């Protein structure tokens, strides 16, 4: 079985070899009267088309077209190849036409989002593995509800078992009503989680712990259990935030990829139609 | 803390790829039924009770907490109803919708741009260079595709290259020769010929790898007849400051069969540069510098090259100064005939010596003719030409072909005598016409030998602006009865033979007459009954006009006579000695006498170009000799023995490539091909506006009336 490292090296070598070949052909064309932009342009278009076909492949899982993993590898490394092609095509100059400028911007956004996506996939997966338990994104609301119900059960239990409403009174007045319950009701602290900060959670726990002096021993235990549930909810929010990012970067990458293809085709048609004129 | 369980009994199966999810999912308690594919809630009850015997039992799954406490109703329906929800789209479906909207927006915006009124502004891939800035946003000025629609544009992706389609629009403003899209403006045949020659030329340099590899790429080779569209080299839309003429060395070599790295490495050695042919004015630098300038003409000799060679206003070429500024000091006296024995004038018209006695014995009358006139001189070639144009004299001249002159006709046959009589009458007729019509007599005859009418200026030069008084005075002295006799002869009346025994001619005045026209002009010479033209000096228009007539003669019947005129005027002893310096070039379609030194032809570009001015500061004390080294062994004048300008020897050694390479390397003065070579060679004339004349409105009606009247013959 091919290890991840050796697969990465193999793919990088292939990608590098293809890049060298393309750059070589480009330079060979550049010493002729052939207009190199047509070589790099159409090659870039067809490579983009091949990259877009990955999404089609995912919609056709029943066809024997290779594993999705192989397609992803192809998508990633051929994607890197487009960086070389794009640089060659624009000649490292900022295009100054409307269509060309828009197209270049689209490419930068699509390629940028793709590279960002790969980075996030690698980075966030490590972060997710290091905190909390593995959770399925679609189940997060249910888990959140479960945690909220557990806290509510604890509050009811404390009143019923101990005949004391200290926690409930205290909570209903201040921390519980204004802080803990809202914290449990939905995903919170999205950006704090993305930057890896525990600050909102720690503040909440500190507030809860600061009430310990008013609790008796049993109530203190319940308060600790609530604290544990808050930690679990915070982990859940952490997973939710990261998984959301892992899913939403595709909201940029995929739709704009199609725009890129459409504009590329228009650009190619215009360039072909106007090619042997004075431009 | 364990947040979730896995397994079909403990947790619900998630289907994130479905388009709709239960509306309660966000609340954390999605129902197990879920919405349909159209997003309709299908929720009914928690389970479908199962009848077991006569009892209904709950079938709620274990992942949903198992059987309920209430159990099914007696009618077999579940007692736990699931509240209806508003299903929401899955994340994947939302992404799909975002994609659809983005695509729709892209297509919509593109269509708006493609068919909008400002489409051209959006199409433009960038600003035009300052050279084409005036075109503005009018794409159709340069792009044929601008007249076509989007469907054609898409079709053009698959079409072969449209080649010259757009280039023709370029050529509507730019004139770059007769075959502008052929490589270097040369014909296919010429290019093929060059290619064949170069294939066999020795070339030891190895072709650079990049250039060699480019030959293997599709779409790069130019075959015979291939056209090179303008845009291949002149790329636009790169901003106002972009240099359209930029061209790198390697691209220049695309079509070349011999490819090399640089001027230093691989460029062929110069074999004859800068001399491609002999100079138009025969001039031997060696003999002048080594002999004449040191001898008798020491005082008149120039001391620097720039005394004779001056830079033109653009600083490109070194021109030879005018005759007066450079040659006259030593050569003007030769041209004026100083020290020349014999007449300095050119006999134009002459009464030939005639054996009147034999004619009289044979009863052939030619009217009066100077008696005892036995000067052995025949017709001048000018006379022959003017008589030839009559047409009637041709046969007679052929008949008497054995007689160069008519002073002894004792052996002549009757037929020859009759022909000679006709020739004499023709001469008298010509003389009469000259007397009675003046210059018109020449003009009407000369006009017959040209396919196209001569200009007044040219006719004037050919007549030498001869004053009629000279002719009339000669006629009255030589043939006083000319008018009567010619008119009678033309009326087919008998004209009696009569000698002019009492002819009173003052031969002694001949020398005076010649002296009187020292600065050029016409005079007569009674000694041989001739009318002569004495040249005015250098660049005499009469001599030049007749010499030029020779190569211009287009009627074979007169070519011998015209060539005789040329021989008369171009001889080493001929008046003016024109051909001593002015060469004849027979390489052109028509032979040409080179009256001027080489001059750059306006709008004609040569393949190799050199601009002197930036190089002058480099030569320092060595001056012109820094580059132009005298070749003392060259036999320069031998190159003028024939009329072929390509067989020559230059006074100077050809310039070595190593001299140029001293500075022209990439890191110093640059070694760009286009520094020395032009791609467009030949006639590169500027297009001129061809607007029709516009009359002021106030005059339009009047002009129209004039035109109408003229058409109606009023």
Contacts between the chains, C-beta under 8 A, distances in Angstrom:
chain1	res1	chain2	res2	distance
A	24	B	213	7.8
A	25	B	217	6.9
A	27	B	210	6.1
A	28	B	210	6.0
A	28	B	213	4.7
A	28	B	214	4.5
A	28	B	216	7.8
A	28	B	217	5.7
A	29	B	214	6.8
A	29	B	217	5.9
A	29	B	220	6.9
A	30	B	250	7.7
A	30	B	251	7.7
A	31	B	210	5.5
A	31	B	211	5.7
A	31	B	214	5.2
A	31	B	248	7.8
A	31	B	250	3.6
A	31	B	251	5.9
A	31	B	253	7.6
A	31	B	254	7.3
A	32	B	214	4.8
A	32	B	217	7.0
A	32	B	220	4.0
A	32	B	251	6.6
A	32	B	254	4.5
A	33	B	220	7.3
A	33	B	222	7.6
A	33	B	228	6.7
A	33	B	232	4.3
A	33	B	233	6.9
A	33	B	251	6.0
A	33	B	254	4.7
A	33	B	255	7.7
A	34	B	217	7.1
A	34	B	219	5.2
A	34	B	220	4.9
A	35	B	231	7.8
A	35	B	232	7.3
A	35	B	235	7.9
A	95	B	125	7.1
A	95	B	126	7.2
A	96	B	125	7.7
A	96	B	126	4.3
A	96	B	127	6.7
A	96	B	239	6.8
A	97	B	122	7.9
A	97	B	123	7.6
A	97	B	124	5.4
A	97	B	125	3.8
A	97	B	126	5.1
A	97	B	237	7.2
A	98	B	113	7.8
A	98	B	121	7.1
A	98	B	122	4.4
A	98	B	123	8.0
A	98	B	124	7.4
A	99	B	113	7.6
A	99	B	122	6.0
A	99	B	123	6.8
A	99	B	125	7.3
A	100	B	125	5.2
A	100	B	126	7.4
A	133	B	1	7.7
A	133	B	2	7.2
A	133	B	3	5.9
A	133	B	4	7.9
A	135	B	3	6.1
A	135	B	4	6.4
A	136	B	4	7.1
A	136	B	14	5.9
A	137	B	16	7.6
A	138	B	14	4.6
A	138	B	16	5.5
A	138	B	21	7.6
A	138	B	25	7.3
A	139	B	4	5.6
A	139	B	11	7.5
A	139	B	14	6.7
A	141	B	25	6.0
A	141	B	26	5.3
A	141	B	27	6.6
A	141	B	28	4.4
A	142	B	4	8.0
A	142	B	25	7.6
A	142	B	28	4.2
A	142	B	29	6.6
A	142	B	30	7.1
A	143	B	3	4.7
A	143	B	4	6.1
A	143	B	28	7.3
A	144	B	28	5.9
A	145	B	27	6.5
A	145	B	28	2.6
A	145	B	29	6.4
A	146	B	3	7.2
A	146	B	28	6.9
A	147	B	3	7.8
A	228	B	1	6.7
A	229	B	1	7.7
A	231	B	1	8.0
A	232	B	1	4.6
A	232	B	3	6.7
A	236	B	3	7.0
A	247	B	91	5.7
A	250	B	95	6.1
A	251	B	94	7.8
A	251	B	95	5.5
A	251	B	98	5.5
A	254	B	95	6.4
A	254	B	99	5.7
A	255	B	95	7.6
A	255	B	98	5.0
A	255	B	99	4.2
A	255	B	101	7.6
A	255	B	102	3.6
A	255	B	103	7.2
A	256	B	102	6.5
A	258	B	99	6.1
A	258	B	102	6.6
A	258	B	103	4.8
A	258	B	106	7.2
A	259	B	102	5.5
A	259	B	103	6.7
A	259	B	105	7.8
A	259	B	106	4.1
A	262	B	103	6.8
A	262	B	106	5.0
A	262	B	107	6.3
A	262	B	110	6.7
A	263	B	106	6.6
A	263	B	110	6.9
A	266	B	110	5.7
A	266	B	114	7.4
A	268	B	157	6.2
A	269	B	150	7.4
A	269	B	153	4.4
A	269	B	154	4.8
A	269	B	156	6.9
A	269	B	157	5.6
A	270	B	123	6.0
A	270	B	145	8.0
A	270	B	153	5.9
A	271	B	125	7.9
A	272	B	153	7.1
A	272	B	156	4.5
A	272	B	157	4.7
A	272	B	159	7.7
A	273	B	145	3.9
A	273	B	148	6.9
A	273	B	152	6.6
A	273	B	153	3.8
A	273	B	156	4.2
A	273	B	162	7.9
A	274	B	123	7.9
A	274	B	139	7.9
A	274	B	143	5.0
A	274	B	145	4.9
A	274	B	146	7.9
A	274	B	166	7.4
A	275	B	156	7.8
A	275	B	161	7.1
A	275	B	162	6.9
A	275	B	231	7.3
A	276	B	161	5.9
A	276	B	162	4.8
A	276	B	163	5.7
A	276	B	164	7.2
A	276	B	165	5.8
A	276	B	166	5.0
A	276	B	167	6.7
A	276	B	229	4.5
A	276	B	231	5.7
A	277	B	142	5.3
A	277	B	143	4.2
A	277	B	144	6.5
A	277	B	145	6.8
A	277	B	165	7.1
A	277	B	166	2.6
A	277	B	167	7.5
A	277	B	169	6.7
A	277	B	170	7.8
A	277	B	231	6.1
A	278	B	132	7.6
A	278	B	142	4.2
A	278	B	143	7.5
A	278	B	166	5.9
A	278	B	167	7.5
A	278	B	169	7.0
A	278	B	170	5.1
A	278	B	230	5.8
A	278	B	231	5.5
A	278	B	234	6.8
A	278	B	236	5.4
A	279	B	125	6.8
A	279	B	142	6.9
A	279	B	143	6.8
A	279	B	166	7.9
A	279	B	231	6.4
A	279	B	235	7.4
A	279	B	236	4.6
A	279	B	237	5.0
